[in-house]
Amino acid sequence: MSQSNQGIPSLTTQAEPPRRPRIFYGWWIVAAGMVVASLSSALYHYGFSAFFIPWRESFGWSRATLSGIISGVRLEGGLIGPVAGWAFDKFGPRRMMLLGLTMTGLGFLALSRVNSLTMLAIVYVGLLGAGSSLGTTQPVQVALANWFIRRRGRVIGLMTTGLGIGGSLVFLFALLIDHFGWRTGAVVAGLLFWVIGLPLAFVIRHRPEDMGLLPDGAAGNRTPPWLRNQRGRHGRGGWRGLADIQPRPFWMGDPRPEIDLTPWQALRAPAFWLTALTSACWSGVVASITVHLANFLVEETQVEYVAAVGFLSFFAATSLIGRIGFGFLADYGNVRLLLACLLVAQGVGLFLFSRVQSLAEVPFFSLHQRRHKQSYT
């Protein structure tokens, strides 16, 4: 308290530091990402399987021909990946999501007017493929990698549960197509991307520092716990003074801090190319199963269309266990060892699938295979 010139006492107050929000904003990004992932999974990734059988019945296109469309989309995703990564860093994931979701919605509306294989290829690869790469899970993962460090594996696993949730609901999309036709289903899908996806894109923020926050919700200007005792160790050659870190068992995670690499530094690292090659092989196998499972059941077991897509929904639902569980393990365990074990387990699952002779055996394959899908998603 101080005395003013007129003898009237006045109060002198100190500016209070900004309070941390009760709920860390990064969790709102996780929630928005889960919904967008669910939407993309139900209507686009697994949704192609819901369109597959009606297209074959309407146009007589072969399985190989339709598989070529998926191959084109996968190839485009690989080619557009570096450009998309640059765009996420340059313009921010929110702007790219708005562009990508707009393209995806427009792509589904254009899909409802398709009458030839050439039109299908142009729409699916040109609009839907590019829009999905720019506007669904990839920009959210870029943002979350900045918002979370200690909990990154768990958070990415939690966000990608949206893919399993959306995939488990694809049978509802099949019911819509079965009752009203695939063209109506395409229009509804496009509108849902605009009505639900676009507003959620505004929730995404690139970095916590842009909002005056720190990764993982660390308070104020305090050094985050994972960076304590590490000041002064980061130089041009990376982190120094790491020799005093006690060795851990081979199954434990690497305790060393992360090193930021430029794109050119990453491209010169052999680990980058080995990871890319492994991801390409894995993605091709999983995409083939997803596309052909329902059609395989219809042709080999004579099950009805909606019931076959229902088994695909079960196939996706079983992945929820792996997405959460292995995302948690990735924060504590040796990621390379964990990944190798999961890929071996998926190979065993594929062998079991090759032995399927009846509809009753399909759930056993699904439980084994999809529990391990979190290895790369």
C-alpha positions as CSV (number, residue, x, y, z in Angstrom):
1,M,0.0,0.0,0.0
2,S,1.3,3.5,-0.8
3,Q,0.2,7.1,-0.1
4,S,-0.9,9.3,-3.0
5,N,-0.3,13.1,-3.3
6,Q,-3.9,13.8,-2.1
7,G,-3.4,11.6,1.0
8,I,-5.6,8.9,-0.4
9,P,-4.1,5.4,0.1
10,S,-3.6,3.4,-3.1
11,L,-2.9,-0.3,-3.6
12,T,0.1,-1.4,-5.6
13,T,-0.4,-4.8,-7.1
14,Q,2.1,-7.1,-8.9
15,A,1.1,-8.7,-12.2
16,E,0.2,-12.3,-11.6
17,P,1.8,-14.9,-13.9
18,P,-0.7,-16.4,-16.4
19,R,-2.5,-19.4,-15.0
20,R,-2.3,-22.7,-16.7
21,P,-5.5,-23.9,-18.2
22,R,-7.2,-26.6,-16.2
23,I,-7.2,-28.8,-19.3
24,F,-4.0,-28.7,-21.3
25,Y,-4.9,-27.5,-24.8
26,G,-3.0,-30.4,-26.4
27,W,-5.7,-32.7,-25.2
28,W,-8.3,-30.8,-27.2
29,I,-6.1,-31.4,-30.3
30,V,-6.1,-35.1,-29.5
31,A,-9.9,-35.1,-29.2
32,A,-10.3,-33.2,-32.5
33,G,-7.8,-35.5,-34.2
34,M,-9.7,-38.6,-33.0
35,V,-12.9,-37.4,-34.6
36,V,-11.2,-36.4,-37.8
37,A,-9.5,-39.8,-37.9
38,S,-12.8,-41.6,-37.3
39,L,-14.4,-39.7,-40.1
40,S,-11.6,-40.4,-42.5
41,S,-11.5,-44.1,-41.5
42,A,-15.2,-44.8,-41.8
43,L,-15.8,-42.9,-45.1
44,Y,-12.4,-43.0,-46.9
45,H,-9.9,-45.7,-45.8
46,Y,-12.4,-48.4,-45.0
47,G,-15.1,-46.7,-47.0
48,F,-13.5,-47.7,-50.2
49,S,-14.4,-51.3,-49.3
50,A,-18.0,-50.3,-48.8
51,F,-18.0,-48.9,-52.4
52,F,-16.0,-51.8,-53.8
53,I,-18.9,-54.4,-54.2
54,P,-21.5,-51.9,-55.5
55,W,-19.1,-50.6,-58.1
56,R,-18.4,-54.1,-59.3
57,E,-22.1,-54.8,-59.6
58,S,-22.9,-51.5,-61.3
59,F,-20.0,-51.3,-63.8
60,G,-18.6,-54.8,-63.9
61,W,-15.1,-53.6,-63.0
62,S,-12.7,-56.3,-61.9
63,R,-10.9,-56.6,-58.5
64,A,-7.6,-56.0,-60.2
65,T,-8.8,-52.8,-61.9
66,L,-10.2,-51.4,-58.6
67,S,-7.0,-52.4,-56.8
68,G,-5.1,-50.3,-59.3
69,I,-6.9,-47.3,-58.0
70,I,-5.8,-48.0,-54.5
71,S,-2.2,-48.5,-55.8
72,G,-2.4,-45.1,-57.4
73,V,-3.6,-43.5,-54.2
74,R,-0.8,-45.2,-52.3
75,L,1.8,-44.1,-54.8
76,E,0.5,-40.5,-54.7
77,G,0.7,-40.5,-50.9
78,G,4.3,-41.5,-51.1
79,L,5.1,-38.8,-53.7
80,I,3.2,-36.1,-51.9
81,G,4.5,-36.9,-48.5
82,P,7.7,-34.8,-48.7
83,V,5.8,-31.8,-50.1
84,A,3.0,-32.2,-47.5
85,G,5.7,-32.3,-44.7
86,W,7.2,-29.1,-46.0
87,A,3.8,-27.5,-46.3
88,F,2.9,-28.4,-42.7
89,D,6.0,-26.7,-41.4
90,K,5.7,-23.7,-43.7
91,F,2.0,-22.9,-43.5
92,G,1.0,-24.9,-40.3
93,P,-1.2,-28.0,-40.0
94,R,-4.4,-26.1,-39.5
95,R,-4.3,-24.3,-42.9
96,M,-3.4,-27.5,-44.7
97,M,-6.2,-29.3,-42.9
98,L,-8.7,-26.7,-44.1
99,L,-7.4,-27.2,-47.7
100,G,-7.3,-31.0,-47.5
101,L,-10.8,-31.4,-45.9
102,T,-12.3,-29.1,-48.5
103,M,-10.7,-31.2,-51.3
104,T,-11.9,-34.4,-49.7
105,G,-15.5,-33.2,-49.4
106,L,-15.4,-31.9,-53.0
107,G,-13.9,-35.3,-54.0
108,F,-16.8,-37.2,-52.6
109,L,-19.4,-34.9,-54.3
110,A,-17.5,-35.5,-57.6
111,L,-17.4,-39.2,-56.8
112,S,-21.2,-39.3,-56.8
113,R,-21.2,-38.3,-60.5
114,V,-18.6,-40.9,-61.7
115,N,-19.6,-43.0,-64.7
116,S,-16.3,-44.3,-65.9
117,L,-13.1,-45.9,-64.6
118,T,-11.1,-42.9,-65.9
119,M,-13.3,-40.5,-63.9
120,L,-13.0,-42.7,-60.8
121,A,-9.2,-42.6,-61.1
122,I,-9.1,-38.8,-61.5
123,V,-11.4,-38.2,-58.6
124,Y,-10.0,-40.8,-56.2
125,V,-6.4,-40.1,-56.8
126,G,-6.6,-36.4,-57.6
127,L,-9.0,-35.1,-55.0
128,L,-9.6,-37.8,-52.4
129,G,-6.1,-39.1,-52.2
130,A,-4.5,-35.7,-52.0
131,G,-7.1,-34.3,-49.7
132,S,-6.8,-37.1,-47.3
133,S,-3.0,-36.7,-47.2
134,L,-3.2,-33.0,-46.4
135,G,-6.3,-32.9,-44.3
136,T,-6.8,-35.9,-42.0
137,T,-4.4,-37.7,-39.7
138,Q,-1.0,-36.5,-40.9
139,P,-1.3,-32.8,-40.0
140,V,-2.7,-33.8,-36.6
141,Q,0.2,-36.0,-35.9
142,V,2.6,-33.2,-36.9
143,A,0.9,-30.9,-34.3
144,L,0.8,-33.5,-31.6
145,A,4.6,-34.3,-32.0
146,N,5.1,-30.6,-31.0
147,W,2.6,-30.6,-28.2
148,F,3.7,-33.8,-26.5
149,I,7.2,-35.2,-25.9
150,R,7.1,-37.5,-22.8
151,R,3.6,-38.8,-23.7
152,R,4.0,-38.8,-27.4
153,G,3.6,-42.6,-28.0
154,R,0.5,-42.7,-25.8
155,V,-1.0,-39.6,-27.4
156,I,-0.4,-40.7,-31.0
157,G,-1.9,-44.1,-30.0
158,L,-4.9,-42.4,-28.5
159,M,-5.5,-40.2,-31.5
160,T,-5.2,-43.1,-33.9
161,T,-7.9,-45.0,-32.0
162,G,-10.1,-42.8,-34.1
163,L,-9.1,-44.9,-37.1
164,G,-10.3,-48.1,-35.3
165,I,-13.5,-46.4,-34.1
166,G,-14.3,-45.2,-37.6
167,G,-13.4,-48.5,-39.2
168,S,-15.7,-50.3,-36.7
169,L,-18.6,-48.1,-37.9
170,V,-18.1,-48.6,-41.6
171,F,-21.0,-51.2,-41.6
172,L,-23.3,-48.2,-41.0
173,F,-21.9,-46.6,-44.1
174,A,-22.6,-49.9,-45.9
175,L,-26.2,-49.9,-44.7
176,L,-26.6,-46.4,-46.0
177,I,-25.3,-47.4,-49.4
178,D,-27.4,-50.6,-49.4
179,H,-30.6,-48.7,-48.8
180,F,-30.0,-45.5,-50.8
181,G,-27.3,-46.3,-53.3
182,W,-23.6,-45.6,-53.5
183,R,-24.1,-42.2,-55.1
184,T,-26.1,-40.9,-52.2
185,G,-23.6,-42.4,-49.8
186,A,-20.8,-40.4,-51.6
187,V,-22.8,-37.2,-51.2
188,V,-23.4,-37.8,-47.5
189,A,-19.7,-38.5,-47.0
190,G,-18.7,-35.3,-48.6
191,L,-21.1,-33.2,-46.6
192,L,-19.9,-34.9,-43.3
193,F,-16.3,-34.0,-44.1
194,W,-17.4,-30.3,-44.5
195,V,-19.9,-30.1,-41.6
196,I,-17.8,-32.0,-39.0
197,G,-14.2,-31.9,-40.3
198,L,-13.8,-28.3,-41.2
199,P,-14.9,-26.8,-37.8
200,L,-12.5,-29.3,-36.0
201,A,-9.6,-28.1,-38.1
202,F,-9.8,-24.7,-36.3
203,V,-8.9,-26.5,-33.0
204,I,-5.5,-27.5,-34.3
205,R,-2.5,-25.4,-33.3
206,H,1.0,-26.0,-34.6
207,R,3.1,-25.5,-31.5
208,P,2.3,-24.8,-27.8
209,E,4.7,-21.9,-27.8
210,D,2.3,-20.1,-30.1
211,M,-0.2,-20.0,-27.2
212,G,2.4,-19.2,-24.5
213,L,2.5,-22.9,-23.3
214,L,5.1,-25.6,-23.1
215,P,5.0,-29.2,-24.3
216,D,3.2,-31.7,-22.1
217,G,1.6,-28.8,-20.1
218,A,4.7,-27.7,-18.2
219,A,4.0,-24.7,-16.0
220,G,5.0,-21.1,-16.8
221,N,8.6,-20.6,-17.9
222,R,9.8,-23.5,-15.9
223,T,12.1,-25.8,-17.7
224,P,10.2,-29.0,-18.6
225,P,11.1,-32.0,-16.6
226,W,12.5,-33.9,-19.5
227,L,15.0,-31.1,-20.2
228,R,16.2,-30.5,-16.7
229,N,20.0,-30.9,-16.2
230,Q,20.4,-30.8,-20.0
231,R,21.1,-27.1,-20.5
232,G,24.2,-26.3,-22.3
233,R,24.5,-29.8,-23.7
234,H,22.9,-29.1,-27.1
235,G,25.4,-27.9,-29.7
236,R,25.9,-28.2,-33.4
237,G,27.0,-31.8,-33.1
238,G,24.0,-32.8,-31.0
239,W,23.7,-33.5,-27.3
240,R,26.9,-33.6,-25.3
241,G,27.7,-35.2,-22.0
242,L,25.6,-38.3,-22.6
243,A,28.3,-40.7,-21.5
244,D,27.2,-40.4,-17.9
245,I,23.7,-41.7,-18.7
246,Q,23.4,-45.2,-17.1
247,P,22.9,-48.0,-19.6
248,R,19.5,-49.7,-19.6
249,P,18.3,-53.2,-20.4
250,F,17.9,-53.7,-24.2
251,W,14.1,-53.8,-23.9
252,M,13.9,-50.3,-22.3
253,G,13.5,-47.1,-24.2
254,D,16.3,-44.7,-25.1
255,P,16.6,-42.1,-22.3
256,R,18.6,-39.6,-24.4
257,P,16.9,-36.3,-25.4
258,E,15.7,-35.9,-28.9
259,I,17.8,-34.2,-31.6
260,D,16.1,-31.9,-34.1
261,L,17.2,-32.7,-37.6
262,T,16.8,-30.7,-40.8
263,P,15.1,-32.4,-43.7
264,W,18.4,-32.8,-45.5
265,Q,20.0,-34.3,-42.4
266,A,17.2,-36.8,-42.1
267,L,17.4,-37.8,-45.7
268,R,21.1,-38.6,-45.3
269,A,20.4,-40.9,-42.3
270,P,20.1,-44.7,-43.2
271,A,17.5,-45.1,-40.5
272,F,15.1,-42.8,-42.4
273,W,15.3,-44.9,-45.6
274,L,15.0,-48.2,-43.7
275,T,11.9,-46.9,-41.9
276,A,10.4,-45.7,-45.2
277,L,11.0,-49.0,-46.9
278,T,9.5,-51.0,-44.0
279,S,6.5,-48.6,-43.9
280,A,5.9,-49.0,-47.7
281,C,5.9,-52.8,-47.4
282,W,3.7,-52.8,-44.4
283,S,1.3,-50.3,-45.9
284,G,0.8,-52.2,-49.1
285,V,0.0,-55.4,-47.3
286,V,-2.5,-53.8,-44.9
287,A,-4.2,-51.8,-47.7
288,S,-4.7,-55.0,-49.8
289,I,-6.4,-56.8,-46.8
290,T,-8.6,-53.8,-46.1
291,V,-9.8,-53.5,-49.7
292,H,-10.3,-57.2,-50.5
293,L,-11.6,-58.6,-47.2
294,A,-15.3,-57.9,-47.7
295,N,-15.2,-58.9,-51.3
296,F,-13.4,-62.1,-50.4
297,L,-16.1,-63.0,-47.9
298,V,-18.9,-62.3,-50.4
299,E,-17.3,-64.5,-53.1
300,E,-15.8,-67.3,-51.0
301,T,-18.3,-67.7,-48.2
302,Q,-21.5,-66.4,-49.9
303,V,-22.2,-63.9,-47.1
304,E,-24.3,-60.8,-47.9
305,Y,-22.8,-57.4,-48.7
306,V,-23.6,-55.7,-45.4
307,A,-22.6,-58.7,-43.3
308,A,-19.2,-58.9,-45.1
309,V,-18.6,-55.2,-44.4
310,G,-19.7,-55.9,-40.8
311,F,-16.8,-58.4,-40.5
312,L,-14.5,-55.6,-41.8
313,S,-15.9,-53.4,-39.0
314,F,-15.0,-56.2,-36.5
315,F,-11.6,-56.4,-38.1
316,A,-11.0,-52.7,-37.4
317,A,-12.5,-52.7,-33.9
318,T,-10.0,-55.3,-32.7
319,S,-7.2,-52.9,-33.5
320,L,-8.3,-50.6,-30.7
321,I,-6.5,-52.8,-28.2
322,G,-3.2,-52.5,-30.1
323,R,-3.5,-48.8,-30.8
324,I,-3.8,-47.9,-27.1
325,G,-1.7,-50.6,-25.6
326,F,1.3,-50.4,-27.9
327,G,1.2,-46.7,-28.0
328,F,1.7,-46.8,-24.2
329,L,4.5,-49.3,-24.5
330,A,6.3,-47.1,-27.1
331,D,6.9,-44.5,-24.4
332,Y,8.8,-46.9,-22.2
333,G,10.1,-49.8,-24.3
334,N,12.6,-50.2,-27.1
335,V,10.7,-49.1,-30.2
336,R,12.8,-51.0,-32.6
337,L,12.4,-54.3,-30.7
338,L,8.7,-53.7,-30.3
339,L,8.2,-52.9,-34.0
340,A,10.1,-56.0,-35.0
341,C,8.0,-58.2,-32.8
342,L,4.8,-56.7,-34.1
343,L,5.7,-57.1,-37.7
344,V,6.6,-60.8,-37.1
345,A,3.2,-61.2,-35.4
346,Q,1.4,-59.6,-38.4
347,G,3.2,-62.1,-40.7
348,V,1.9,-64.9,-38.6
349,G,-1.6,-63.4,-38.9
350,L,-1.4,-63.3,-42.7
351,F,-0.4,-67.0,-42.7
352,L,-3.5,-67.8,-40.6
353,F,-5.6,-65.8,-43.0
354,S,-4.3,-67.9,-45.9
355,R,-5.7,-71.0,-44.1
356,V,-9.3,-69.5,-43.6
357,Q,-11.8,-72.0,-45.0
358,S,-15.1,-70.8,-43.4
359,L,-16.7,-67.7,-42.0
360,A,-16.3,-68.9,-38.4
361,E,-12.5,-68.7,-38.7
362,V,-12.4,-65.1,-39.8
363,P,-12.7,-63.6,-36.2
364,F,-9.6,-65.5,-35.1
365,F,-7.6,-64.0,-37.9
366,S,-8.9,-60.5,-37.1
367,L,-8.1,-60.8,-33.4
368,H,-4.5,-61.9,-34.2
369,Q,-3.8,-59.5,-37.1
370,R,-5.4,-56.3,-35.9
371,R,-4.1,-56.3,-32.4
372,H,-0.7,-55.6,-33.9
373,K,-1.7,-52.9,-36.4
374,Q,-0.5,-50.1,-34.1
375,S,3.1,-50.9,-35.1
376,Y,3.0,-48.3,-37.8
377,T,-0.3,-46.3,-37.5
